[in-house]
Amino acid sequence: MTKTRIILDTDPGADDALTILLMLASPEISLEGITTVHGNVPLEKTTRNALALLEFFDRKDIPVARGCSLPLIKAPHVENDNVHGTSGLGRTNLPEPTLQPVAAHAVDYLIQRFLAEPKELTLFAIGPLTNVALAIRQEPKFAEAIKEMVIMGGAIRSGGNMTPLAEFNIYEDPHAAHVVFNAGIPITLVPLDATYQCLLSSADVERLNRIDSPIPKFIRDVTADYMEFYLKYEGFSGCALHDPLTLAAIIAPQLLTLESHYVNVDISGGVSEGKTYADFMKVTKRPANMRVALDVKGREFVELFLERIEKFCAANAPTR
């Protein structure tokens, strides 16, 4: 099997943590590096979380590069502990990592890695796009060197989860998203239209916790505050697998309904700041710049997620 070689740009985050776990549990994927960015929690915490997760999952071989702590232009997000917990990893209590980030800044790391192997690496971005936008601006050849980019972000026909119109990752740095969307990179966008159909229930988590492994307990703890938030505001006993669904683009594309459209981001300010929009009627006459997941077989993806985790736990069963 030829594996898809991935660099992950992320802001862990409960669902980011589940994405890293699913990448490690998927034989189609080779996770070769992580860059961290501000987002769900401040940069210090997202970087610490990435390092701690790799130690917990026994993958100390994967390098982590520390990235941008602020958006390009807009005011930074006021920290909110309600969704992902104070640490960003819910109610987990992972030890302080012994791993350290690489010396290079994430922007430089991205440029170095992709220019060293043009068209060989896929970039997954599941947080604000600040690092990627700066890499594009700093090195003109960077965008050309990316084989493909998969982004969790946006709300096309769906409402937003940060404002009535805007999704969190795009809203946190809309100017960065505008740069990335218009850079000529082959992009697959996975917006809220699809991710809100992939709901991990509390019953699913309890199903996993019948396995004798520390991984299911971690999943229960990392999603605890996340699920509490969903119960309070959405009335659902569970949480959406926003970031993990990006992996369907590689491991289960048949589950996604993908359409090619011209998609951009509103950076004009006002009530629509950070809104992603698609030119469905072709009124701009601009060519499609990405594939967009507008629908998904949501429950089938959740089952795939559960099966991958069950197999991963079996392959990494605790020794007695």
N, C-alpha and C positions, 0 to 999 in steps of 0.2 A: 504494500500500500504506500503510495506517495502521499506524505503528510503535507498539510498546509502549514507553512511556517509563519508564525504570528508574533508580532510585537503588540503588546496591549497597553493602551494609554487609558488610565483609570483613576478613579477617586474613591477608593473603598471606604465605606459603603457596603450595606448588607447584600444587595443584589450583585454588586461588583465581586464580593467574596464568593458568592455562589457561581459566578461566571468563571472565576479562576479555578474553582473546584471542578466545574464541568469541563473546562479545557483540559485539565489534567486527567479527567476520567474518559476523555474521548480519543480513541486511537487514531482518528483522522487528523488530529491537531498536534503540532509541536510548538509549545509556548517557549519562545526564545529570549524574551526580555519584557520588562514592565517599566513604563514611565508613569510617574504620578503627577497629579494636577489638583489644584483647589477644586472644591465642589461640595460633595455631601457633608464634609467636614473640612477644616483648614488643612493646608498642605502638610504641616508637621504630622498631623494625625493620619492623613491618607498615605503618607510615606511609611510611617511606623506600621500602619495596618498591612500594607503590601509586604513588608519584610516579615512581619509576624506570621502572616498567612503562609508564606513560602516555607518558613521554618516548621510551622504546624503540619503542613502537607508534605514535609520532608523533601522539598525541592530547593535546597540551598544553592543549586547550580544556576538558577535563573537570576540574571542581574536585574537590579532595580536602579533607575535613575530618577533623581528628584527634580521636579519641574517647576512650573509657574504657580505663584501663590495668589495672583490677582488677575482679574480679567484685563483685556487689552485697554478698554476705555471706560466701561460703565463702573459704577460704584460696586465694591465687593458685596457679596451676599452676607447678611447678618446671620451669624451661626444660629442654627435651630436644632436643638437636640431631640425634637419630638419624633422624628421619622426614623433615624438610624441609631439613636442613642448617643450618649455623650462622647463615646470613643469613636463612633462610626460603625462599630461592630456589635451593636445591640447589647446583649447581656453576657457576651463572651468575656472570658478573663484570660486571654492569651498572654503568655510571659513576654516580657520585654525582649525584642529580638536581639540576638548577638550579631546578626548580619548587618552590614552597613551598605548604604547606597554607593554606587560607583562614583568616581570623582567627577565625571562629566555631568553637566546640566542636561536635563531631559531633551531640550531642544537640540543641543550638540550631539547627544547620543543618537537621537532619531536620524539626524543628518548623516552621521558616521555609518550607522548600520545600513541604511537604505542605499546610500551611494556606494558602499562597499559591495553590495550585491543587487544591482538594479533589476527590478521586475522579478525578484525572487521571494520577497517578503510581503506579507499581507498585514495591514495596519488595522487593528480593532480599536475604536475610540468609544468609550462608554461613560465619559464624563464631559465637562466643558472642553471645547476644542482649542484652548489657548496655546498649548504646546505645539500642536500641529500647525496652527496658523503662523506662529512665529518661525517655525522651521521652513515653511513655504516662503515667507518674506525674507528670511536670512539667506537661503540657498535656492536659487532659481531652478536647479536641477532636481531638487528634492521631490517635488510633485511628480515629475516624470519617472522617478525611480520606484514609486510605489506600485506594486503589482495590482492591488485592489485595496479599497478601504471599506470597512463595514462600521457604520455609526449607529449607536442607539441614541435617538434624539428626535425631537419634533412632534408635532401633532398636525396632521394634514386635514382630514375631515373631522377628526376628533377634537374635543375641547382640550384645553391645556390643564396641567396640574400645578403650574406655578402662578399663572394668571389665567383668566378664562380662555385665553387664546394660546398661550405659550407653554411649552414643555420645559422642565427644569434645566436639562443639560444645555439646550440652545439658549434659553433665557439668561443663564449665568454668564455667557459670553457671546452675545449675538453677533458682534463684529467679527469674532474669530470664526464662527460658523459661516458667516458671509464670505470670508476669505477662502475657507476650505471648499465650500460648495462651488465656488467659481474658479477653482484652480486647475480644472481639467483632469482630475483624478477619477478613475473608475470607482464609483461609490454605490454601495447598497445601503439604503437608509431604512432603519427599523424604528418606526415612530409609535406613539401611544395607540394609534389605530389598531396595531397588531398586539402590542405588549399587554394591553389591558384585557386581552382575551386569554392570556396564559396565567391562570390563577392557581398558585400553590396553596392548598387548603391546610388547615391545622390537622385534618385527618391524614393528609399526605405525609406531613411531618411525623405524625405518630406512627404511621406505617414504617417509615424509615427507622424509627427508634426501637423497633423490634429487633434490629440488627445489633449484634455485639461488636460495637465499634465506637470510637470517640467521634467519628465524623457526623453521625446523625444527631448526637447531642449538640455538637457545634452548630448544625443547621437550625436546631430548635432554639438555641440561645441567640444566634446571630439574627434570626428573624423575629424574635419575641417583640421588640419594640416596634418593628416594622408592621407586624400583624396587628398590634394594638392600635396603631395609627389607622390602618385600614378598617378595623372594626368600628372605630370612633367616627371616621369621616365617610367611609364607603358602605358600612353595614355588612362587611364581608369578613368571615373568620378565616383569614389567610392573607396572601400578598401577591402582587403581580411579579412575574419573572421578567422584568423589563430588560435588564442587561443580559441575562443568560439567553434570551431569545435571539440575540445577534448571532449566536453560534449555529442557529438553524440554517443560516445562509451557507454554511459549510457542511454540517453534519446531517441536515434534513431539509434541503431546499424544497422538496416536494410538499412540505407543510405550509409554505408561504405562497401567498398570491402576490406576485411581483409585477409591477407595471413601470414602464419607463416614462419619465416626465421631466420637464424642466421644473426644478424646485429651487426656491430661494428663501431668504430670511429678511423679515422687515427690520431695518435698523433706523427707521425714520423717527422713532420715539413715539410717545403716546401710548394709548391703550393696546396697540398691536405690536409693541416692541418685542422682538424675539419670536414672533409668529412665523412658522414655516408654512409656505404655501406652494401648491403645485398648479401649473398652468394646464389644467385638464382640457380646456377648450382651444388650446394652441393660439391664444390671442396675441401673445408676444412674438410668435413666429420663431422663437428660440429653440434650438435642438435640445432634446432630453440630455440632462447632465447626470442622471442617476436612476437606479432602480429603487422603487419604493415598495415596502411591504404594507399593503393596505388591508390584508386579511390574513388569517392564519388558522390552521386547525389546532386550536389552543389546547384542548385537552390531550390531544395526541402528543403535543410537545411536552406537556407536563409529565405524561407517562414515560416519554423518552428520557426526560431529566431524571425521574425516579429510578428507572432501570439502570441508567449509567451510574448513578450514585450507589445503587445496590451492588453492581458489579465491582465498582471501585473499592467499596468496603470489603467485599469478599476477597479481592486480590491483595488487600492490605490489612488483612485480619490481624488482630493483636495476638502476639505470641504468649503462650502460657508457660 
